[in-house]
Structure formats: C-alpha cells, structure tokens
Amino acid sequence: MDSFFFFIPYFLEFGDILMEIRKIEPRDFVKVAQLENENWTLASTPHVMDSSAEKIIGKIMTGTTYFLAVENDEILGILDYGPRHKSEFGRHTVTFGIMTAQEARGKGVATTLINFFIDFAKKEGFKKITIQVMGSNPAALKLYNKLGFVEEGRLKKEFFIDGEYIDDCILAFYLDKSLM
C-alpha cells in the first residue's frame, strides 16, 4: 500500500527535541540491526534477536517497511510494519513492532512513532492495526491502552521464558470505527 521510495520526512518538536520520522535508508541498516540486537530482549519479545543488515534487507524485500525516529542523525526508535496476513482477504489489517533505544526511553519517542504510524496507516487505507505484546511488559500494555488500542485476545501461557509462563496479548486499533 505504500512505496519505499516516495516518502516525505516528518518533523516533530517536543520540549528541546526536534525529531525526524523517516523511512529507513541503506546507510541505516547496520545501525538498526545493532539497535535491534541490543534492545530487543526476552523481556520484550519471545524471539532471540539475531538481526543483521542482510536480514533487514531481506525483510524489506518481503514487505516489511521501517520508520525511524531520528534526532541529530542518532536513531532513537524503530517502527517496522507489514501485512498481518498473507491472504488477500486480510489486506485491510497491518501489524507493527516498535523499539526505542535505551537512552531514549521515557521521552515520548514510542508515543510519537505510534501516533505517526496511526495517521500514516489511515492515509494508506488500512482499517485496522494490530500488535502482539507480551503480558510481562506492563509498560507497553499501558501505553497501547492509553493510545486507544483494545485487547482482542490473550493466549494464556503462550511462552515459557526464564522459568516463567507468559501470556501473548493481541491488541488492535481500529482506524475504521464502524468495524468495532
């Protein structure tokens, strides 16, 4: 629904920060992979992260798009998105993942990226946004709730990490309110 090449960066000022939101560029691949490996931990994802520039290129080639929150050429956050379903009957739904660099947490980066993405997805014609969140991540669940996401499902004890069973929460944001 969108094009990798045609995108005008978005700038937002809050407090003393001027943050740019833009699509990933080839010069970002190595740094994004490094940030993913450093910041995606088993506290936030049930996957052991082994990101690389090559894997990011592969994801882009198969339909994943990346938005970056950048300040002074420093990547503060990453939001990647793609189709929720391979079926043509689910094309109205998009899913995403988001990560904020450790030093940028608590500064509104994730909120800004998500709000930007909600606006972007609506303009692209999507009707629904989904995300899966680990039940062991209450800060993320609270943020999504504050932004208007609703819990649509909870897979109880879906993951077993470090001796503990963890729920997988499926959240949704309806861009088309008539679907609710």
Summary of the structure (lengths in Angstrom):
residues: 180
radius of gyration: 16.0
end to end distance: 22.7
largest distance: 46.2
contacts: 496
relative contact order: 0.14
helix: 31%
strand: 37%
